[in-house]
Amino acid sequence: MKGMKVLAVAAVAVLMFGACRGMTGETVEIVSEFSVEPQAELQLENVTGTVQITGADRSTVALQALVIDQGLALNSRYVDVHDVSIRVEGDAKVRMYHHPFDAANIRVDYQLEVPRDFRVSEISTVTGDIELVGVTGDPALYTTTGDVRVNGVDGTVTASVVTGDILVLDAAAIGSLSTVTGSIEAEVLGLAGGDAKITFETTTGSITIAVDPTLGLSIQARTVTGRVTVDESLGINLASSARQANLTVGGGGRLVTIQATTGNIRIIRARLDG
């Protein structure tokens, strides 16, 4: 955002060995709590390890990070003493990352509890799961090998996975969810601003989408090797093939595309409160 002050919180987790040279399974715990401006934004970049972020009724960010040696000796030029630090600058954008000097051997598992109006913008890890619960923002979530689980986001969720499953429940809106090898389960309960289509895509895996029948949606679903099934209460399926569906929900409108290469597609009615 133009004119926004920048807050860079870099959780630089660098694990080094001194007396423990050659030992494996070493773990360092980082515990920190810091203040942020209302509606500050979070970017977190990990390499190997999980990321869990939970929204809570609080005004500060509570961070716990476990830095774990996964059992391989570090390069001798890093063998010295434990050195784990956190740097904080600014007051509006929070950026966390861990030093990737030995990413194959070092795992960092992040757990954050954040204010509910703390905006999650981008979370990435190469190997590890990502989990968001009760947060705000338009999170873009990326992992190469791992699952993405989202439950309760006041914003638009986008997720991209290579090997892993995606679960998105109770999000205000969805942009796109894609995985190469894995299944997708999601609820379409609202629409983001503009007219951009909503996409769901997997190469090998199943897709289950629960939609709010009051939304105006034009759904196109297709699987190459599998079957498409549609809850009849949602509308009339105009496609004649068991591997395709063209469906108008709530009078039609926003385009939703659902594609699988090897796997089944289910389109069902969302269970709405009340």
C-alpha positions in Angstrom: 0.0 0.0 0.0 1.4 3.4 -1.0 2.8 5.4 1.9 2.7 2.4 4.2 5.5 2.1 6.7 7.3 -1.2 6.5 7.9 -3.5 9.4 10.3 -6.3 8.7 10.4 -8.9 11.4 13.0 -11.4 10.3 13.1 -14.6 12.4 16.5 -15.7 11.2 17.0 -19.1 12.6 20.6 -20.1 12.1 21.7 -23.3 14.0 25.4 -23.8 14.5 27.4 -26.3 16.5 30.1 -25.8 19.1 30.5 -28.4 21.8 27.8 -30.5 20.0 29.8 -30.9 16.8 28.7 -34.0 15.0 25.7 -34.6 17.2 22.2 -34.9 15.6 18.7 -34.1 16.7 19.7 -30.7 18.2 16.7 -28.4 18.8 16.6 -24.7 19.6 13.3 -23.0 20.6 12.6 -19.3 19.7 9.9 -17.6 21.8 9.1 -14.0 21.2 6.2 -11.6 21.6 6.0 -8.2 19.8 3.5 -5.5 19.0 2.2 -4.6 15.6 0.1 -1.8 14.1 -3.6 -2.5 13.5 -4.1 -4.3 10.2 -0.4 -4.9 9.8 0.5 -7.5 7.1 2.5 -10.8 7.5 4.7 -12.5 5.0 6.5 -15.7 6.1 9.0 -17.6 4.0 10.2 -21.0 5.3 12.2 -23.7 3.6 11.7 -26.9 5.6 9.1 -27.0 8.3 5.5 -26.4 9.2 3.7 -23.0 9.6 0.7 -22.7 11.9 -1.0 -19.3 12.3 -4.0 -18.8 14.6 -6.1 -15.6 15.1 -6.9 -14.6 18.6 -8.3 -11.7 20.7 -5.0 -10.2 21.4 -2.9 -7.1 20.5 0.5 -8.7 20.1 2.0 -11.4 18.0 3.2 -14.5 19.9 5.9 -16.5 18.0 7.3 -19.9 18.8 9.7 -21.5 16.4 11.5 -24.8 16.8 14.8 -25.0 14.9 15.7 -28.6 14.4 18.8 -30.3 13.1 17.4 -33.3 11.1 20.4 -35.5 11.6 23.1 -34.4 9.1 26.3 -32.6 10.1 26.5 -29.0 9.2 29.3 -27.6 7.1 32.3 -27.0 9.3 32.4 -23.3 8.5 29.1 -23.0 10.5 30.4 -24.9 13.5 30.6 -22.4 16.3 27.9 -21.6 18.8 24.1 -21.4 18.7 23.1 -18.2 17.1 19.3 -17.5 16.9 18.1 -14.0 16.5 15.0 -11.9 15.7 15.1 -8.5 14.2 12.2 -6.0 14.2 12.0 -2.8 12.2 9.1 -0.6 11.3 5.4 -1.0 12.1 3.2 -2.1 9.3 4.5 -5.1 7.4 5.9 -8.1 9.1 8.3 -10.4 7.2 9.7 -13.6 8.6 12.2 -15.9 7.1 14.9 -18.4 8.2 18.4 -18.4 6.8 18.5 -21.1 4.1 22.3 -21.8 4.3 21.7 -25.5 5.0 18.0 -25.9 4.2 18.4 -29.7 3.5 19.4 -30.3 7.1 17.6 -27.6 9.2 13.9 -27.6 9.9 12.0 -24.7 11.3 8.5 -25.2 12.6 6.6 -21.9 13.2 3.6 -21.4 15.5 2.1 -17.9 15.6 -0.9 -16.5 17.5 -1.8 -13.2 16.0 -4.4 -10.4 16.4 -7.6 -11.1 14.4 -7.1 -8.0 12.3 -3.4 -8.9 11.5 -3.5 -9.5 7.8 -1.9 -12.6 6.5 -0.6 -12.0 3.0 1.8 -14.6 1.8 3.0 -17.9 3.5 5.5 -20.3 1.8 7.5 -23.3 2.7 9.2 -25.9 0.4 8.6 -28.9 2.6 6.0 -28.7 5.3 2.3 -28.1 6.0 0.6 -24.7 6.3 -2.4 -24.2 8.6 -4.4 -21.0 9.1 -7.3 -20.7 11.6 -9.4 -17.6 12.2 -7.3 -15.0 10.5 -7.8 -12.0 8.3 -6.3 -11.1 4.9 -6.0 -12.4 1.4 -3.4 -15.2 2.0 -1.4 -16.7 -0.9 -0.2 -20.1 0.4 2.6 -22.1 -1.3 4.2 -25.4 -0.4 6.0 -27.9 -2.6 5.5 -31.0 -0.4 2.9 -30.6 2.3 -0.8 -30.1 3.0 -2.7 -26.7 3.2 -5.5 -26.5 5.8 -7.6 -23.3 6.2 -10.5 -22.9 8.6 -11.9 -19.4 8.9 -10.4 -16.6 6.8 -11.9 -13.1 6.4 -10.5 -12.6 2.9 -9.7 -14.4 -0.3 -7.6 -17.6 -0.2 -5.2 -18.7 -2.9 -3.2 -21.9 -2.5 -0.7 -23.8 -4.7 0.7 -27.2 -3.8 2.8 -29.7 -5.8 2.4 -32.8 -3.6 -0.3 -32.5 -0.9 -3.9 -32.0 -0.1 -5.8 -28.7 0.2 -8.7 -28.1 2.6 -10.4 -24.7 2.8 -13.4 -24.2 5.1 -15.3 -21.0 6.1 -13.4 -18.6 3.9 -15.0 -15.3 2.8 -13.8 -16.1 -0.8 -11.6 -18.3 -2.8 -9.4 -17.3 -5.8 -7.7 -20.5 -6.9 -6.7 -23.8 -5.4 -4.3 -26.1 -7.2 -2.3 -29.2 -6.5 -0.5 -31.7 -8.8 -0.7 -34.8 -6.7 -3.4 -34.4 -4.0 -7.1 -33.8 -3.3 -9.0 -30.6 -2.8 -11.9 -30.0 -0.5 -13.4 -26.5 -0.2 -16.4 -24.4 0.5 -17.5 -21.6 -1.8 -19.4 -19.4 0.5 -18.7 -15.9 -0.9 -17.3 -14.0 -3.8 -14.3 -11.7 -4.0 -14.6 -8.3 -5.6 -14.3 -8.0 -9.4 -15.2 -10.7 -11.9 -12.1 -13.0 -11.8 -13.1 -16.7 -12.1 -12.6 -19.2 -9.3 -10.5 -22.2 -10.2 -9.9 -25.6 -8.7 -7.4 -28.0 -10.3 -5.6 -31.3 -9.6 -3.8 -33.7 -11.8 -4.0 -36.8 -9.6 -6.6 -36.6 -6.8 -10.3 -35.9 -6.1 -12.1 -32.6 -5.8 -15.1 -31.9 -3.6 -16.6 -28.4 -3.7 -19.5 -27.4 -1.4 -21.3 -24.2 -2.7 -23.7 -21.8 -1.3 -26.9 -22.2 -3.5 -27.7 -18.5 -3.1 -24.5 -17.4 -4.9 -24.7 -16.6 -8.6 -22.3 -19.2 -10.1 -21.7 -20.7 -13.5 -19.8 -24.0 -12.9 -17.8 -25.9 -15.4 -16.4 -29.2 -14.2 -14.4 -31.8 -16.1 -12.3 -34.9 -15.3 -10.4 -37.0 -17.8 -10.4 -40.3 -15.8 -13.1 -40.2 -13.2 -16.7 -39.1 -12.7 -18.4 -35.9 -12.0 -21.4 -36.0 -9.6 -23.7 -33.0 -8.8 -26.2 -32.4 -6.0 -29.4 -32.2 -7.9 -30.8 -29.5 -5.5 -28.2 -27.0 -6.8 -29.5 -26.7 -10.3 -29.7 -28.4 -13.7 -26.6 -30.1 -15.1 -26.6 -29.3 -18.8 -23.7 -31.7 -19.6 -24.6 -35.2 -20.9 -21.3 -36.8 -20.0 -20.4 -38.5 -16.7 -17.1 -36.8 -16.9 -18.4 -33.2 -17.3 -20.8 -30.8 -15.7 -22.1 -27.4 -16.8 -24.1 -26.0 -13.9 -25.9 -22.8 -13.2 -26.4 -21.9 -9.5 -28.4 -19.0 -8.2 -29.2 -17.7 -11.6 -25.6 -18.0 -12.8 -22.8 -15.4 -12.8 -19.2 -15.9 -11.5 -17.4 -18.5 -13.5 -16.1 -21.5 -11.5 -13.8 -24.1 -13.2 -13.1 -27.4 -11.7 -10.6 -29.7 -13.4 -9.1 -33.1 -12.6 -7.1 -35.4 -14.7 -7.2 -38.6 -12.7 -9.9 -38.4 -10.0 -13.6 -37.8 -9.2 -15.3 -34.4 -8.8 -18.2 -33.9 -6.4 -20.2 -30.7 -6.3 -22.5 -30.5 -3.3 -24.7 -28.1 -1.4 -22.9 -26.3 1.5 -24.4 -26.6 4.9 -25.2 -23.1 6.0 -25.9 -21.9 9.6 -29.5 -21.5 10.3 
